[in-house]
Amino acid sequence: MAQLMRTSNPALNEQAFQGAGVATGEAMTLQGTVNKTGVLLLCAIATAAYTWNVFNRTQQPDSVMGLAIVGGISAMFEMRFHGIAIQAVSLTFGTLVVLLLAYRSGLIPVTQKFKMGVVAATGGIALFYLLSIVLGFFGIHFTTINGSGPIGIGFSVVVVIVASLNLVLDFDFIESGVRAGAPKYMEWYAAFGLMVTLIWLYFEILRLLSKLRSRN
């Protein structure tokens, strides 16, 4: 169990399966994880749709910030850039399918160096976002990176790539859990971790598209 694959997703890391032990009853399966991911996805879509409708009725960002943030942010972007939300959703699921096929076919070898590179890149992005939030309280903003210029777009492209590669690590980690005979309840944990990555990727694609639209 201790040898399960590393992932930069905070919800899917080595400690997730440690202590779970080898399943003595029904074991974790790939199909079960897929099914539970679908359930969580439907829940996310339902809550996002509700928040979207709330924002459309009020047109006030404050009215949705205390609710499901995915739908609220999507609605605010959609109000400024018509059609951007469905584009981001399509690109997110398109990326998921392409990377899953690439992973299953062996086109993307998940080596230790690959894992460490993605983990390091993800950690660097997280630290930058944290620093941006802290400095923002003091009136310091990274306008170039957050803007729609070449540097800002380039940064968003890099972040989207890193977020996408985290999906590969999640696939590998889930497969490792199945091979290790993790308990059945870990399917929910693995599904939640995959959803975390998908939502992150969606937000980053949404942000990138907004920067590209701003240039028009």
Buried (B, 14 or more C-beta within 10 A) or exposed (E): BEEBBBBBBEBBBBEBBEEBEEBEEEBBBBEBBBEBBEEBBEEBEEBBBBBBEBBEEEEEEEBBEEBBBBBBBBBBBBBEBEEBBEBBBEBBBEBBEEBEEEBEEEEBEBEEEBBEBBBEBBEEBEEBEEEBEEEEEEEEEBEEBBBBBEEBBEBBBEBBBBBBBBBBBBBBBBBBBBEBBBBEEBBBBBBBBBBBBBBBBBBBBBBBBBBBBBEE
